[in-house]
Amino acid sequence: MDAIEALLTRKSTALLEAPAPAGDDLEKILKAALRAPDHACLRPWRIILFKDDARHELGQIYAEALKKKDVDASDAALEKELKKPLRAPLVIAVIAKIQDHPKIPQSEQLLSAGAAAQNIMLASHALGFGGIWRSGDICFDETVKTRLGATGLDEIIGFLYLGTPKSHPPIPEFEMSDHIQEWKSV
Ligand SMILES: Cc1cc2nc3c(=O)[nH]c(=O)nc-3n(C[C@H](O)[C@H](O)[C@H](O)COP(=O)(O)O)c2cc1C
């Protein structure tokens, strides 16, 4: 798939199955992440792959976080957390490694990490895989952040669920003029 086709046809899909990107495909996807624009070459990203059984450990971290927040959390709620990362054969956490820099605002470092995440989503799609970028309270939870090594100003910007799409949802059409305009001189 060429780049323009990938850009125009990427569509999130939550219904994913094996196989996940692996081998050369996964390497290409991760290299694409590291080609994100990055002011002053701070490399403000940390990318953690949860493959196979590692996804169970991520679920345990989610459940541990819930237990810390709510000692009365029900077994059903804890079970739900344990199962969350099993919704795809590969889960990738993207952390913005943010520093207090004299010239580069924190927002730019966050955006760079977002661009890395989107490069992962697009490269995956271009190679025939699918996925969805998820976030939620777990991204902001101190237990989860600590366990994933997000310290100080770091932010978990998302968990990218990747695999083979079980279905191909339709691509929505947008009214270009709702979002895009040409500057008109006054
Ligand atoms: C930072 C960020 C966090 C997101 N978190 C979630 C989420 O937790 N759950 C969810 O269903 N979609 C989430 N989304 C939205 C989906 O990834 C997706 O963009 C949306 O379903 C629209 O589908 P599309 O990407 O195919 O247009 C998030 C998107 C971004 C950019």
The ligand as an SDF file (V2000), in Angstrom:
LIG
                    3D

 31 33  0  0  0  0  0  0  0  0999 V2000
   -5.1220   10.1580   22.4450 C   0  0  0  0  0  0  0  0  0  0  0  0
   -6.2680    9.3060   22.0300 C   0  0  0  0  0  0  0  0  0  0  0  0
   -6.8890    8.4930   22.9570 C   0  0  0  0  0  0  0  0  0  0  0  0
   -7.9740    7.6950   22.5960 C   0  0  0  0  0  0  0  0  0  0  0  0
   -8.5670    6.8700   23.5300 N   0  0  0  0  0  0  0  0  0  0  0  0
   -9.5700    6.0640   23.1610 C   0  0  0  0  0  0  0  0  0  0  0  0
  -10.1440    5.1380   24.0780 C   0  0  0  0  0  0  0  0  0  0  0  0
   -9.7250    5.0300   25.2260 O   0  0  0  0  0  0  0  0  0  0  0  0
  -11.1700    4.3690   23.6610 N   0  0  0  0  0  0  0  0  0  0  0  0
  -11.6560    4.4430   22.3840 C   0  0  0  0  0  0  0  0  0  0  0  0
  -12.6050    3.7170   22.0410 O   0  0  0  0  0  0  0  0  0  0  0  0
  -11.1190    5.3080   21.4880 N   0  0  0  0  0  0  0  0  0  0  0  0
  -10.0980    6.0990   21.8420 C   0  0  0  0  0  0  0  0  0  0  0  0
   -9.5520    6.9610   20.9350 N   0  0  0  0  0  0  0  0  0  0  0  0
  -10.1650    7.0910   19.6020 C   0  0  0  0  0  0  0  0  0  0  0  0
   -9.8200    5.9620   18.6640 C   0  0  0  0  0  0  0  0  0  0  0  0
   -8.4330    5.6780   18.6930 O   0  0  0  0  0  0  0  0  0  0  0  0
  -10.2230    6.3150   17.2190 C   0  0  0  0  0  0  0  0  0  0  0  0
   -9.4700    7.3940   16.7510 O   0  0  0  0  0  0  0  0  0  0  0  0
  -11.6940    6.6160   17.0950 C   0  0  0  0  0  0  0  0  0  0  0  0
  -12.4250    5.4680   17.4420 O   0  0  0  0  0  0  0  0  0  0  0  0
  -12.0890    7.0790   15.6910 C   0  0  0  0  0  0  0  0  0  0  0  0
  -11.7730    6.1050   14.7590 O   0  0  0  0  0  0  0  0  0  0  0  0
  -10.8410    6.4640   13.5060 P   0  0  0  0  0  0  0  0  0  0  0  0
   -9.4500    6.6290   14.0580 O   0  0  0  0  0  0  0  0  0  0  0  0
  -10.9790    5.3070   12.6250 O   0  0  0  0  0  0  0  0  0  0  0  0
  -11.3710    7.7070   12.9020 O   0  0  0  0  0  0  0  0  0  0  0  0
   -8.4390    7.7340   21.2710 C   0  0  0  0  0  0  0  0  0  0  0  0
   -7.7820    8.5260   20.3270 C   0  0  0  0  0  0  0  0  0  0  0  0
   -6.7080    9.3030   20.6880 C   0  0  0  0  0  0  0  0  0  0  0  0
   -6.0150   10.1420   19.6610 C   0  0  0  0  0  0  0  0  0  0  0  0
  1  2  1  0
  2  3  1  0
  2 30  2  0
  3  4  2  0
  4  5  1  0
  4 28  1  0
  5  6  2  0
  6  7  1  0
  6 13  1  0
  7  8  2  0
  7  9  1  0
  9 10  1  0
 10 11  2  0
 10 12  1  0
 12 13  2  0
 13 14  1  0
 14 15  1  0
 14 28  1  0
 15 16  1  0
 16 17  1  0
 16 18  1  0
 18 19  1  0
 18 20  1  0
 20 21  1  0
 20 22  1  0
 22 23  1  0
 23 24  1  0
 24 25  2  0
 24 26  1  0
 24 27  1  0
 28 29  2  0
 29 30  1  0
 30 31  1  0
M  END
$$$$
